[in-house]
Amino acid sequence: TASKVSKSFASALSIGDTAPSIALALQAGGRLYVICEGVDVNGDTSYWYTTNMTSFTELADTAWNVAVDAVTAACTDGDNIYIAGWDTAGDYQIRKIVGQSGALSDVRTFANSNTLRIVGLAVLGGFLYTWNGQTLKERSIEDGTSATEATVFSRGGAPTGTWDTDYWAGMVAAENSIFFFTAVEGKTTVYEYSWQTGASPIWVMQDGFTGKDIAYSNGAILIVGEYQGKSQLWG
């Protein structure tokens, strides 16, 4: 799963020319990759990797839309990294980084102006899953830009407002299934999807708790969020 990197941590490691407004760290192909937004001299989204945790190398990405506003999700299958970015025109681009070489390629570019942002990515069994807080979609990772998407779950009503302000959502892969959540106005629901059983809610959390991120470790689902003005971790 992607781990958020603080601005102070990124700056201390001299990533880029300015402190990143967002940074996600993932491992693939024996390298640590840090995906940063708006940190190069042109203010464009950049990717950085390190093999020694001391110096970072930038991967130039001229193919990414130069007006990218936000990197909203990232995941790894151990060998490659997948990134979702949202640009100022309201369009999405999903990119792939080949872990051992750092080569970049398009997975999908599509107009998405009237729908929710992709805020969760996960790989399971040769498929890439996207989650926007309402709809879970599946596509083959082997078919490149020609792959078609299939909706495998929808929770019904779309969350309203702005992601990361009015609602939160995220997703993580486990060994044989995917866990994902949506949190709106102090109501957080966690779902599980697998090929055998489909998707269903597995955890309706305590009223007033707003989940903000999800992780999976050693068989446990971890939800970090806020309750009555204080940070909490549930598992």
Disulfide bonds with the S-S distance in Angstrom:
none
